[in-house]
Amino acid sequence: MNLKEHITHKVFSTCGRIADKKGAKAYVIGGFVRDILLKRDSKDIDIVTEGNGMELAQDTAKALNVKKVTLFKTYGTAAFKTGDLELEFVGARSESYSKDSRNPVVQSGTIKEDQKRRDFTINALAISLNKENFGELIDPFNGLEDLENKIIRTPLDPDTTYCDDPLRMMRAIRFATQLDFEIEESSFSSIKDNSERIDIITKERIADELNKIILSKVPSRGFKLLNSTGLLDYIFPEMAALRGVEYKNGQGHKDNFFHTIQVLDNLCENTDDLWLRWSAILHDIAKPPTKRFHKDHGWTFHGHEDLGARMVPEIFKKLKLPLNQKMKYVQKLVLLHLRPIALTKEEISDSALRRLLVDAGDDIDDLMKLCKADITSKNETKVKKYLKNYDLVEIKLVQLEERDRLRNFQPPVTGEMIMKTFKIKPCKAIGELKKEIKDAILSGKIPNEKDAAMDFMISRGKEMGL
């Protein structure tokens, strides 16, 4: 097969011409080739040469008038950008691994040896850039056939591939999820057999693959594979603990693992935001430790939203996810995810809506998306009823916000204003009075306006003896 019509950018012919002058072979390899055949757009290009990759990169960049080339001498690689393309060059290599490290011993090799060390056959495809066979597909491991059959398969024996570099187990699941492919049977069995090897991989690398799974179109597919291979128990035990149904007196609760990934899929239909998707993953994370059975009420998970919010920082820390505003955002949504649900089950009071607006702030819209996704009943009538109730809650929230301006609420009266008015120094009574003013606004006793708040402050302050 020849794919020259897909490599018309001048970077390819330029690179091939320079390689010919050096008497070297050069190839485009990996994801760029795979994505050509899948008709997917790709801007990341890996070029491998049976020669010096850094020299080929520098000479190609010079011919293209690219000024900056980044060299990674330790790894023998080089990279540069031209237009919207990002290119990385490396010399063809063969690799060998020790059992306790994913860092290989690397030696110069041929294109076939380089293809052999690739993770999957669909990522081992190469296109020649040399003039004599420009555009020819080099496919020693039948990667094209695996692409057509939607199969994830390793070029070598899977035990060797996964034992050498256990991160490839995560990558197999990530590609299967992103591309909607099946993992070949012996490869799947090998991941199950080698799952404990994932412990030698850094948390950062695992989190990177996990986030790519979460950002896929149907992430539940990836989590089911992580679960069935045993990887989930090693990389995310808190989520693995959600699995299973327990019965007492003939009453069982739902399987919270499968509920969680259904919520995640539901949410993914309406957002690409990684951290909102993480809120779906963690919204019920504290159900296992809060699970109780009561003879009158059945199974309960009281306080799981509060404990779950307190678990978020530790989970983010263990997974090496950012401990910044993104973490706090997820924590807030986990804490608040039951509040809108409660409002759909009772007569909606303006006071309750005001407090929800104040507590959620600018994240109220995302919170409502999460809550709608949390409806996973197979009873269509019940689902329609809940969604209709949520629509009513959202309408009332919009009306209240327009009238009372409560999003990101700050009381119109400050502690300094109280001290100045009553000529007092900092004391406990100031905090109490501020709380009463806030409660008066949220309950609707007074409008969210400075004059009304000041009048209430003076009146209530006198009653308190200030």
PyMOL commands that set and color helices and strands:
alter all, ss='L'
color gray80, all
select helices_A, chain A and resi 4-6+10-22+31-37+53-63+111-116+121-123+131-133+143-149+158-164+167-179+185-200+203-214+219-229+231-235+237-240+256-268+274-282+287-290+304-318+325-336+339-344+350-373+380-404+415-422+428-442+450-463
alter helices_A, ss='H'
color red, helices_A
select strands_A, chain A and resi 26-29+44-49+70-72+77-82+85-91+93-96+105-108+126-128+137-138+151-152+182-183+247-248+251-252+292-294+298-300
alter strands_A, ss='S'
color yellow, strands_A
deselect
rebuild
show_as cartoon
